[in-house]
Amino acid sequence: MDLTVVDVPERSRYEISADGEVVGFSAYHLIDEGVYALPHVEVDPAFGGKGVASTLMRESLDHIRGRGLKIVPICPFARAYIKKNQDYADLVHEG
């Protein structure tokens, strides 16, 4: 399965495609200068347990880091992912 993650700013989300078909997304909203809220992550249930959501989080967080932004993880999956992958903890906005 070929997974691709892209930023779709006009929809305020990162989308993940499997073999060219969009199967999930991670929504974001700018809540302060340089700070994104991550309110919702969703992946088609048919792709559950296959690492799709984790790939979506990893690649979107890497992109956010590359842009020098911080995040407020509101979505329970996003919070759990960051807790499990502490190398992303530095992205969490303190304030």
N, C-alpha and C positions, 0 to 999 in steps of 0.2 A: 504494500500500500504506500503510495507516494503522497506524503503530507506536505502542504504548503501553507504558511501563515503570512498574511498581508495586512497592512494597516489600511483601513478604509475610512479616512477622516470625515468624508461627507456623511457617513453613517455613525460616526463616533464609536468605532469598534475595530477590533482585530478579528479577521475571519480565518478559519482553517478549512482547507479543502482537502479531500481525499480523492486522489485520482481525478482532479478537476472539478469535483462537486463540493459546494460549500456544505459542511456538516456540523459547523459550530462557530461560536463567536464569543468574544470577551468584550463587553461594553465598557466604555470609559467616558468620563466627563471632566472637563477642566473645572476645578473648584477653587483654585487659587493660582497665582502666577507660578508656573512650573510644577503644579501638583494635579495629578489625575486621581479621581475616585474610580475604583473598579467595582461597580455595583452588581454585576451579573456575568456569570460564565455559563454557557449552555452548549451541550454537544448532543447531537442526535443519539437517542438511546441505543440504536443499532451499532453504534461505535463505542459504547461503554466498555470499560475494561481493556481497551486496546492501546492505552497511552495517548489517545488523541487529545484529551483535555490537558494532560501534562505537557505535551508538545506545544499546545496553544499557549499555555502559561509561560513556559520557558522562553519561547521565541518572542512573545509579546513583551515580557519583562526585559529581555536582552535589548529589544528595540527601544523601550522606554529608558533603560540605562544609557544607551548610546546617545540619546537625545538630552541627557542630563536632567531628566525629570524625576520627581518623587511620586509616590502613590499612597493612597488611603484604601487598603483592601477591605471593602464592605462585604463582598460575596464570601460566604463560608468556604467555598472551594479555594478561592484565591488566598484567604487567610491560612487555610490548612496547608496549601502548597508552599507558601512562604515559610511557615513554621517547620515544615519537613525539609525544606531546601534553604537553610540558613544563609547561603551565599547571596540570597536576594533580600535579606533583612535590612541591608543598608538603604534600600529603595523606599522603605516605609517612612512616610512623613511624620516627624515628631512635632506635633503642635496643633 
